Amino acid sequence: MAGLSAVAALDLWEAAERLPAVERSLVLAAAAGPPAGADELARLPLGRRDALLLRLRDAPAGHALEATAACPACGEHAEFSVDVDALLSRERQSQPPAPVEEGGFVVVWRAPDSRDVAAAAEAAAGDAAAAERVLLARCVESARGPYGEVEGPELPAAVRDALARAMAEADPLAEVLVDLVCPACETPFVADLDIGAFVWAALSARAGRLMREVDVLARAYGWTEAEALALGDGRRAAYLELAREGGP
């Protein structure tokens, strides 16, 4: 979040704090720029939206995202890291959707966007199969099989699998899967890195730190929030050190 001033970081945190996850990610993507309308951002393929989120985090070259995932067997958290540059290179490899031909079926489709994910989450309530049906209903534009037109959710399993692979290849940043081994029980499992949740956690941590700093400076010097945040990071840190030592 180094690209955001202290004031901008707190304003963005406040604007997004009470929003559902998908809407929150869109607000963060809007802050990453370039300027775009809400509907335009909502129509972006998920990988392009998440690339904006990664750029908002303003990680330096070669930087790795540090994250944890809970082991499905014992609940222990496994730590892992993913290189930011490698993630952004995935987005640069995205390509326009091409019709899927499998088992006598021809499927014309588009990449899922934020609206599709929100609809699937609302309708499915944690049911992965139900979420898949919603996404198929929304993202399959047409499907024709040996006996005529077919609705997306009614496609055979082999065709759905081929379509899922095509979606992943066309928008490779949309789903980031990491192979892990639990450090406690040694169970291998796959973690799904939620880039929107990760960037939000980083912003929330910075906002919390800034509010604690304002609280310390207000108690020590009687400064308002605006006065405390107007200081550069270095000068604010120096005053915080003085305040913790008991004053100048």
C-alpha positions in Angstrom: 0.0 0.0 0.0 3.0 2.3 -0.3 1.4 4.1 -3.2 -1.4 5.5 -1.0 -0.9 8.4 1.4 -1.9 7.9 5.0 -5.1 9.8 4.5 -6.0 8.0 1.2 -5.4 4.6 2.9 -7.8 5.4 5.8 -10.4 6.9 3.4 -10.2 3.7 1.2 -10.4 1.4 4.3 -13.5 3.3 5.5 -15.2 3.2 2.1 -14.7 -0.6 1.8 -14.9 -1.8 5.3 -18.6 -2.8 5.5 -18.9 -4.0 1.9 -19.3 -7.7 0.8 -16.1 -9.2 -0.5 -16.8 -8.8 -4.2 -17.9 -5.1 -3.9 -15.0 -4.5 -1.7 -12.6 -5.8 -4.3 -14.2 -3.5 -6.9 -13.7 -0.5 -4.6 -10.1 -1.4 -4.2 -9.6 -1.9 -7.9 -11.1 1.5 -8.6 -8.5 3.0 -6.3 -5.7 1.3 -8.2 -6.6 3.2 -11.4 -6.7 4.2 -14.1 -10.1 5.8 -13.5 -13.0 3.6 -14.6 -16.7 3.4 -13.8 -18.1 0.8 -11.4 -19.9 -1.1 -14.2 -16.7 -1.2 -16.3 -14.7 -2.6 -13.5 -17.4 -5.2 -12.7 -17.3 -6.5 -16.3 -13.5 -7.1 -16.2 -12.4 -10.7 -16.1 -11.4 -11.7 -12.6 -7.7 -11.9 -13.4 -7.6 -8.3 -14.8 -9.4 -7.1 -11.7 -7.0 -8.9 -9.4 -4.0 -7.5 -11.4 -5.3 -4.0 -10.4 -5.5 -5.1 -6.8 -1.9 -6.4 -6.9 -0.7 -3.1 -8.3 -2.6 -1.2 -5.6 -0.5 -3.1 -3.1 2.5 -1.5 -4.8 4.9 -4.4 -4.1 8.5 -3.9 -5.2 10.0 -6.1 -7.9 10.8 -9.6 -6.7 8.5 -9.2 -3.7 6.6 -12.2 -2.5 3.1 -12.3 -1.0 3.2 -14.0 2.4 0.1 -15.8 3.3 -1.3 -18.7 5.3 -3.9 -21.5 4.7 -5.6 -23.8 7.1 -5.0 -27.5 6.7 -8.3 -29.2 5.9 -7.3 -32.2 8.0 -6.2 -30.7 11.3 -6.7 -26.9 11.0 -3.0 -26.0 11.4 -2.0 -23.0 9.4 0.7 -23.5 6.7 2.7 -20.5 5.6 3.5 -19.9 1.9 4.6 -17.2 -0.4 3.9 -16.3 -4.0 6.0 -13.9 -6.2 4.1 -10.8 -7.2 5.9 -10.5 -10.6 5.0 -14.1 -11.4 1.3 -13.4 -10.6 1.3 -10.3 -12.8 2.9 -12.3 -15.6 -0.1 -14.6 -15.5 -2.4 -11.7 -16.3 -0.3 -10.7 -19.3 -0.8 -14.3 -20.6 -4.6 -13.9 -20.7 -6.3 -14.4 -24.1 -9.8 -13.9 -25.6 -12.2 -16.8 -25.0 -12.3 -19.3 -27.8 -15.2 -21.7 -28.4 -14.8 -25.1 -26.6 -15.3 -28.2 -28.7 -15.6 -31.4 -26.8 -17.6 -34.6 -27.3 -19.7 -33.3 -30.1 -20.5 -30.0 -28.3 -19.5 -26.5 -29.2 -19.7 -24.0 -26.4 -19.4 -20.2 -26.8 -18.6 -18.6 -23.5 -17.1 -15.5 -21.8 -14.7 -15.3 -18.8 -16.4 -14.9 -15.4 -16.4 -11.4 -13.9 -17.2 -9.9 -10.5 -20.9 -9.8 -11.1 -20.9 -13.6 -11.9 -18.9 -14.4 -8.7 -21.3 -12.3 -6.6 -24.3 -14.0 -8.1 -22.8 -17.4 -7.6 -21.9 -16.6 -4.0 -25.4 -15.3 -3.2 -27.2 -18.2 -4.8 -25.0 -21.1 -3.8 -24.3 -20.3 -0.1 -21.1 -22.4 0.0 -22.4 -25.2 -2.3 -19.7 -25.6 -4.9 -21.9 -27.5 -7.3 -24.6 -24.9 -7.1 -22.0 -22.1 -7.6 -20.8 -23.9 -10.8 -24.4 -24.1 -12.1 -24.8 -20.4 -11.6 -21.6 -19.5 -13.4 -22.4 -21.8 -16.3 -25.8 -20.3 -16.6 -24.3 -16.8 -16.7 -21.1 -17.4 -18.7 -22.1 -19.9 -21.4 -23.5 -17.7 -24.2 -24.5 -20.7 -26.4 -24.0 -24.4 -26.4 -24.9 -26.9 -29.2 -24.6 -30.6 -28.9 -25.5 -33.6 -31.1 -29.2 -33.1 -30.5 -29.4 -29.3 -30.5 -29.1 -26.4 -28.1 -28.2 -27.1 -24.4 -28.2 -24.8 -21.4 -24.9 -24.3 -19.7 -25.7 -26.1 -16.4 -26.9 -29.2 -18.4 -23.7 -29.8 -20.3 -22.1 -33.2 -19.7 -19.3 -33.4 -17.1 -16.6 -33.9 -19.7 -17.7 -30.7 -21.5 -17.9 -28.8 -18.2 -14.3 -29.9 -17.4 -13.0 -28.8 -20.8 -14.7 -25.5 -20.3 -13.2 -25.0 -16.9 -9.7 -25.7 -18.4 -10.4 -23.2 -21.1 -11.5 -20.6 -18.6 -8.3 -21.1 -16.6 -6.1 -20.9 -19.6 -7.8 -17.7 -20.9 -7.7 -15.9 -17.5 -4.8 -17.5 -15.6 -4.8 -15.1 -12.7 -8.5 -15.7 -11.9 -7.6 -18.7 -9.7 -4.2 -19.1 -8.0 -3.8 -22.6 -6.6 -0.8 -23.4 -4.4 0.3 -27.0 -3.4 1.1 -27.2 0.3 2.0 -29.7 2.9 0.7 -29.2 6.5 3.6 -28.6 8.9 1.8 -30.4 11.7 0.2 -33.5 10.2 2.0 -33.6 6.8 -1.3 -33.8 4.9 -0.8 -32.4 1.3 -3.5 -30.0 0.2 -4.2 -27.2 -2.3 -4.7 -23.6 -1.2 -6.7 -21.1 -3.2 -5.0 -17.6 -2.9 -7.8 -15.0 -2.7 -6.0 -11.9 -4.0 -8.9 -9.6 -3.1 -8.9 -10.9 0.5 -5.1 -10.7 0.8 -4.9 -7.0 -0.4 -7.8 -6.1 1.9 -6.0 -7.6 4.8 -2.9 -5.6 4.0 -5.0 -2.4 3.8 -6.8 -3.2 7.0 -3.5 -3.8 8.8 -2.2 -0.4 7.6 -5.4 1.4 8.6 -5.3 -0.1 12.1 -1.7 0.9 12.5 -2.4 4.4 11.4 -5.3 4.8 13.7 -3.2 3.6 16.6 -0.5 6.1 15.7 -3.1 8.9 15.6 -4.4 7.9 19.0 -0.9 8.0 20.5 -0.1 11.4 19.0 -3.5 12.8 20.0 -3.0 11.8 23.6 0.6 13.0 23.7 0.3 16.3 21.8 -3.4 17.1 21.4 -3.1 16.8 17.6 -6.2 16.2 15.4 -6.3 13.2 13.1 -5.7 15.5 10.1 -2.6 17.0 11.8 -1.1 13.6 12.7 -1.7 12.2 9.2 -0.3 15.2 7.5 3.1 14.3 8.8 5.4 12.2 6.6 5.9 8.6 7.7 9.4 9.3 8.9 8.5 12.4 11.0 5.4 10.7 12.4 7.5 7.7 13.5 10.0 10.1 15.2 7.2 11.8 17.1 5.7 8.4 18.1 9.1 7.4 19.5 9.3 10.6 21.5 5.7 10.1 22.8 6.5 6.6 23.9 9.6 7.9 25.7 7.5 10.3 27.6 7.9 13.4 25.5 10.7 15.5 24.0 
